[in-house]
Amino acid sequence: MPIISFKDVTKIYPLPAGDVRALNHVSLEIEAGEFVSLMGPSGSGKTTLLNVMGSLDVPTSGEVYINGARISVMDDDELTHLRRDHIGFIFQHFNLIPLLSVVENVEYPMILKTKKGGRACTKRAAEVLHAVGLEDELFTHKSNELSGGQQQRVAIARALVNDPAILLADEPTGNLDTKTGSGIMDLLVQMNEAGKTIVMVTHDPRMAEYSHRIIRIEDGVLI
C-alpha cells in the first residue's frame, strides 16, 4: 500500500473575485521510502498539494490516504494526532520559536505528544540534534543566535523528534546559500536512506536532483 495516495483530488478556494482551483483532479501515489520532489511555477499548486499531504488542508473532492488513513473521515483530533505522530514538517523560514532554546524547540513536539517534559524528552532531543550535526554548545542558544544552516538543522531535528514516517519539506534550502543548501540536502538524503519518506517542494533543479522522482505540477494539474 502506498504511504501517500491521492485519488482524483480537487481543491477549490472560494474567493470574492472568483473561485481558485488550486488542485484539479490530481491522482498520484508515493511509496514508503521514496524521495520525491514537487516542481512547478509559482501558483501552480505545489504548496497546496504538500498541505493536503500533511493533512493541514482537506480536499474539496476526491480522497486522500496518508499512511493508510482516509483523511476525509477524520475529525480534528484525529488529524492532529496523524500530523503529530506520522508527519514531520520542514519549512523554508524554519518557524522556530524565538523565545525557546535550540533543545527546547526540538523537545516541544515530543512534549505535546507525551504531555510531559523531563529527562527523556531532553535526551531524545539531544539525540536528534546530534544526528543532524549540531554541536552541543549550541543547544542552549536561541534561534536568532544561529546561522541559517544551523536553524534549518534544528528545524529538521524538530521534525524528526517524534520519529515520523513522512517528512514534508517546503523549499527547505530556499533561504540558504548553495553550499549550505547542499549540506541540508545531504542530510535529507541520509534521513531518506534511514527509511523516511520525503516529499520536497523546490524551485531549484539542482536540489531536485537529490530525489528519486520529480513530480511536475502546473495550474493544479500534474504534467
ABEGO torsion letter per residue (X at the ends): XBABBBBGBBBBBBBAAEBBBABBGBBBBBBBGBBBBBBEBBGAGAAAAAAAAAGABBBABEBBBBGGBBAAABBAAAAAAAAAAABBBBBAAGGBBAABBAAAAAAAAAAAAAGBBEAAAAAAAAAAAAAAGBBAAAAABBAAABBAAAAAAAAAAAAAAAGBABBBBBGAAAABBAAAAAAAAAAAAAAAAAGBBBBBBBABAAAAAABABBBBBBGGBBX
